[in-house]
Amino acid sequence: MRALSDTQPIPAKTGITEEGYLTDCWYLAAPSARLKPGKQQRLMVLGEPVVVGRTPAGEAFALRDICPHRLVPLSSGQQVETKGEWTLQCPYHGWRFGTDGGCRLMPSLTDDSPYDAAKVKVRRYPVHEANGAVYLYVAHDPRSTAPPAVPPPDFGPLPDKPGFIIEDVFAAHMDDAVVGLMDPAHVPFVHNQWWWRPPSAGLKLKEKPFIPTERGWAIDRHSPSSNSKLYRWVFGGDVQTEIRFQLPGYRWEIISNNTARLLTLTCLTPEAPKKTRITQFTWWTGAPLLHLAVPLGKRMGRKFLAQDGRMVDLQNQGMAHQKAMLWIDDIDIQAKWYQQLKREWTAARTEGRDFANPIQPRVLKWMS
């Protein structure tokens, strides 16, 4: 037996934080409409303060929201032009930072000062803006200047702007929020409104084909069942639906036929150990009746998220006394898949190799 002093230290993991958040990943920062030209706002992402803004020229940017001088939030400053480029000025001493994180000016320095302002930098988060959403990339190494390990999220062809957006904040860790939102068996008990799934509908056998996808899985394209009448009323005939999940926390549902397509995307952004921001976008093309249903769609979406949030609050009461949960097949397979994907992502990033999806095609059955 080797003495404790002879054991080798456990190598640090890459691709995950101590709090269990995945790194080297893209997360939703904010809806595009929220970033007004010349304005910025403070967000918490993976427990870190981030200032997200848009220059008067229209460029979206994201930086660490701490001035390295006296640690004042840069989000409390203002955007000013410095030698032809837009910079974010700290409200305390006027230090100015470009959208790349480099310091452009320290007003208090004299002309003969030996101090080089350009050597000072704040962390820059790469951003990607598409279809009315702004995403930011969180590298595991905060000093890394390497290109993102994976491309930005891509959900296929979408209009430039979503039809509507709803948001909520769950008092839950990212993992618990993900598992709760993709749980297939809670619908008849949690979302049992008369206009959606009344108790009188009873439980029905669900049998769905699942396939592995890029860093996730999907319920393959199929004809809808329980809400087929509603889909036919909105879309017409030959409606198909599919549901997809992708690390670190994107779930989207596509309902389509030859003339119309609707995509509802749910994005999870961890803010703190027990705080996860939920943002849901809905886009569509064709299906003109959907424009008339926007007010109803917003109310339905808010109601659904509020109901899921209430279950999180109730779950927290139990988690205060017990951490282990009893997961069973087939209804909890997706929760297990999520944990498998996280472990594989971490192993791949730590070992410096390509990610290998561990999920295999499978048909799942449950009553719902």
Buried (B, 14 or more C-beta within 10 A) or exposed (E): EEEEEEEEEEEEBBBBBEEEBBBBBBBBBBBBEBBEEBBBBBBBBBBBBBBBBBBEEEBBBBBBBBBBBEEBBBBBBEBBEBEEBBBBBBBBEBBBBBBEBBBBBBEEEEEEEEEEBEEBBBBBBBBBBBBBBBBBBBBBEEEEEEEBBBEBBEBEEBEEBBBBBBBBBBBBBBBBBBBBBBBBBBBBEBBBEEEBBEEEEEEEEBEBEBBBBBBBBBBBEEEBEBBEEBBBEBBBEEBBBBBBBBBBBBBBBBBBBEEBBBBBBBBBBBBBEBBBBBBBBBBBBBBEEBEEBEEEBBEBBBBBBEBBBEBBEEBBEEBEEEEEEEEEEBBBBBBBBBEEBBEBBBBBBBEEEEBEBEBEEBEBEBEB
